[in-house]
C-alpha cells in the first residue's frame, strides 16, 4: 500500500448535527478498525450555519452510542470555500445538499462531490433521510444507512490508497 498519500473525506448535511456527524463518527471507527487512521482525515459540515459550534443532536449521539460510536467530541460547522480544494471526496447526505454544493463548488473540484449512499451496495443515488423531526426509528435507520455507506467508503479509500501515485 502506498504510504505517502493521505485521503480526506467530508460528510455534509443541513445543520451538521444529525446525519453528517453520524457518518463522521462511524467512519472514524471503521477507519481505525482498518488501520488507516494515519492515512485518512475525516470531517463533517453543514450547508447552513444554524448550529455552528453545537454538539450533534442528543438523539443522534444516544443512538450512535448504543452501537459503540462516539459523537460527543464533534462540533457543527458550515462548509467553506477552501473545503472544495482540501477534501478528496465531499459526500452529500441528500440530493438537496448535493445541488447546493454543486452551486458553491468551483468547476475544477466538482468531480469530488458525490452522494454518500453511492458507496452503499444497492443504494446509489439515494438520500439519507433527515431524522430530526421524527422518532427513534429514524435515527436507527440513519445509522443502518451510514454503516452501509461507510463500509463501502472504507473499501473505496483502501483501493485509492493502494493505487500507484502519478
C-alpha positions in Angstrom: 0.0 0.0 0.0 1.3 3.5 -0.9 2.3 5.0 2.4 2.7 8.7 1.4 -0.8 9.6 0.1 -3.4 10.8 2.5 -7.2 10.8 1.8 -9.6 13.4 3.1 -13.3 13.0 3.2 -16.0 15.5 4.2 -19.6 14.5 5.0 -22.3 17.2 4.5 -25.9 17.6 5.7 -28.0 20.6 6.5 -27.0 21.7 10.0 -24.2 19.2 10.8 -26.0 17.9 13.9 -27.6 14.6 12.8 -26.6 12.8 9.5 -23.1 14.1 8.7 -21.7 13.9 12.3 -23.2 10.3 12.5 -21.3 9.5 9.3 -18.2 11.2 10.7 -18.2 9.2 13.9 -19.0 5.8 12.2 -16.3 6.4 9.6 -13.7 7.3 12.2 -14.3 4.0 14.0 -14.2 1.9 10.7 -11.0 3.7 9.6 -9.4 2.8 13.0 -10.5 -0.8 12.6 -9.0 -0.9 9.1 -5.7 0.5 10.5 -6.0 3.6 8.3 -6.3 6.3 11.0 -2.9 7.9 10.0 -3.9 7.9 6.3 -7.5 9.2 6.3 -8.8 12.6 7.5 -12.5 12.8 8.3 -14.7 15.8 8.9 -18.3 16.9 8.6 -20.1 20.1 7.9 -23.5 21.6 7.1 -24.7 23.6 4.2 -26.3 26.0 6.6 -25.0 27.8 9.7 -27.9 27.0 12.0 -25.9 25.0 14.6 -22.3 26.2 14.2 -20.2 25.1 17.3 -23.0 23.0 18.7 -22.6 19.3 19.5 -24.5 16.7 17.5 -28.2 16.3 18.3 -28.5 14.4 21.6 -30.7 11.7 20.0 -28.1 11.1 17.3 -25.4 10.8 20.0 -27.6 8.5 22.1 -28.4 6.1 19.2 -24.8 6.1 18.0 -23.5 5.4 21.5 -25.8 2.3 21.7 -23.9 1.0 18.7 -20.5 1.9 20.1 -19.9 5.2 18.2 -18.8 8.4 20.0 -20.0 11.7 18.5 -19.6 13.8 21.7 -16.4 15.5 20.6 -17.7 16.7 17.3 -18.9 20.3 16.7 -21.0 21.6 13.9 -19.5 23.8 11.3 -20.6 25.2 7.9 -19.0 24.2 4.5 -16.5 26.9 3.5 -14.9 27.5 0.1 -11.5 26.0 1.0 -13.2 22.7 1.7 -13.7 22.1 -2.0 -9.9 22.1 -2.7 -8.9 20.4 0.6 -11.0 17.3 0.5 -10.7 14.4 -1.9 -14.4 13.5 -1.5 -17.3 15.7 -0.4 -20.3 13.5 0.3 -23.8 14.9 0.4 -26.4 13.1 2.5 -29.2 14.0 0.1 -29.9 15.4 -3.3 -30.7 18.9 -2.0 -27.3 19.1 -0.3 -25.6 17.9 -3.5 -27.3 20.6 -5.6 -26.3 23.3 -3.1 -22.7 22.0 -3.0 -22.7 22.0 -6.8 -23.7 25.7 -6.9 -20.9 26.6 -4.5 -18.2 24.4 -5.8 -15.6 25.7 -8.2 -15.8 23.8 -11.5 -12.3 22.2 -11.1 -13.4 20.4 -8.0 -17.0 19.2 -8.9 -15.8 15.7 -9.5 -15.2 15.4 -5.7 -18.9 15.9 -5.0 -20.8 12.6 -4.6 -23.9 11.3 -2.9 -22.9 9.5 0.3 -25.0 6.4 -0.4 -23.2 5.9 -3.8 -20.8 3.9 -1.6 -23.5 1.6 -0.1 -24.4 -1.5 -2.1 -27.7 -1.1 -3.9 -28.3 2.4 -2.6 -26.6 4.6 -5.2 -28.2 8.0 -5.7 -30.4 7.6 -2.7 -30.9 10.1 0.1 -30.1 9.5 3.8 -33.4 10.8 5.3 -33.3 13.6 7.9 -34.3 12.1 11.3 -34.5 15.4 13.1 -38.3 15.7 13.2 -39.0 12.0 13.6 -38.7 9.5 16.3 -36.1 6.9 17.4 -36.7 4.7 14.3 -35.4 7.5 12.1 -32.1 7.7 13.9 -31.7 3.9 13.8 -32.5 3.9 10.1 -29.8 6.6 9.5 -27.3 4.5 11.4 -28.1 1.5 9.3 -27.6 3.5 6.1 -24.5 5.2 7.4 -22.9 1.9 8.4 -23.5 0.6 4.9 -22.2 3.7 3.2 -19.1 3.9 5.4 -18.3 0.2 4.9 -18.3 0.8 1.1 -16.4 4.0 1.5 -13.6 2.4 3.5 -13.2 -0.2 0.7 -13.1 2.6 -1.9 -10.4 4.5 0.1 -8.3 1.4 0.6 -8.4 0.9 -3.2 -7.4 4.6 -3.8 -4.6 4.4 -1.3 -3.3 1.2 -2.7 -3.1 2.6 -6.3 0.2 3.8 -7.6 0.7 7.5 -7.4 1.1 9.5 -10.6 
